[in-house]
């Protein structure tokens, strides 16, 4: 067993339907401008006047920033407590409503699938569906994420493996 992850939850400890509370983060003007300056330099993420004149109606977080904040919340509340081996990617990313200066975002990640690897019996795959909302409980982002996770006992039968 990996000594780094020995005391963490493993594939066998997870269940479909488990809901992870991600906590909350308040998005400040400084956070928005700093992220946008480096990664998404559109005027509606950088300049308040340009943002007011845009479709968004005010300074708004980049969708990529919303996703990054959500991933950080997932790491703090879940990924750093399990025997995670790394991410496999995401799908079905939808930015539903802009995250504006002063919005507090949070939400849940629900385990929607667990499967074993037939070719790597020491690994499993956990699929998580994000539901990110603002402080008004309005949905702002959804996404599906897949993550590799260690098995505690790779010799266990592969009955549901793919």
Secondary structure in CASP SS format (residue, H / E / C, confidence):
PFRMAT SS
TARGET T0000
AUTHOR 0000-0000-0000
METHOD secondary structure of the structure
MODEL  1
X C 1.00
X C 1.00
X C 1.00
X C 1.00
X C 1.00
X C 1.00
X C 1.00
X C 1.00
X E 1.00
X C 1.00
X H 1.00
X H 1.00
X H 1.00
X C 1.00
X C 1.00
X C 1.00
X C 1.00
X C 1.00
X E 1.00
X E 1.00
X E 1.00
X E 1.00
X E 1.00
X E 1.00
X E 1.00
X E 1.00
X C 1.00
X C 1.00
X H 1.00
X H 1.00
X H 1.00
X H 1.00
X H 1.00
X H 1.00
X H 1.00
X H 1.00
X H 1.00
X H 1.00
X H 1.00
X C 1.00
X C 1.00
X C 1.00
X H 1.00
X H 1.00
X H 1.00
X H 1.00
X C 1.00
X H 1.00
X H 1.00
X H 1.00
X H 1.00
X H 1.00
X H 1.00
X C 1.00
X C 1.00
X C 1.00
X C 1.00
X C 1.00
X C 1.00
X E 1.00
X C 1.00
X C 1.00
X H 1.00
X H 1.00
X H 1.00
X H 1.00
X H 1.00
X H 1.00
X H 1.00
X H 1.00
X H 1.00
X H 1.00
X H 1.00
X H 1.00
X H 1.00
X H 1.00
X H 1.00
X C 1.00
X H 1.00
X H 1.00
X H 1.00
X E 1.00
X C 1.00
X E 1.00
X E 1.00
X E 1.00
X E 1.00
X E 1.00
X E 1.00
X E 1.00
X E 1.00
X E 1.00
X E 1.00
X E 1.00
X E 1.00
X C 1.00
X C 1.00
X C 1.00
X C 1.00
X E 1.00
X C 1.00
X C 1.00
X C 1.00
X E 1.00
X E 1.00
X E 1.00
X E 1.00
X E 1.00
X E 1.00
X E 1.00
X E 1.00
X E 1.00
X E 1.00
X E 1.00
X E 1.00
X E 1.00
X C 1.00
X C 1.00
X C 1.00
X C 1.00
X C 1.00
X C 1.00
X E 1.00
X E 1.00
X E 1.00
X E 1.00
X E 1.00
X E 1.00
X E 1.00
X E 1.00
X E 1.00
X E 1.00
X E 1.00
X C 1.00
X C 1.00
X C 1.00
X C 1.00
X C 1.00
X E 1.00
X E 1.00
X E 1.00
X E 1.00
X E 1.00
X E 1.00
X E 1.00
X E 1.00
X E 1.00
X E 1.00
X E 1.00
X E 1.00
X C 1.00
X C 1.00
X C 1.00
X C 1.00
X C 1.00
X C 1.00
X C 1.00
X C 1.00
X C 1.00
X C 1.00
X C 1.00
X C 1.00
END
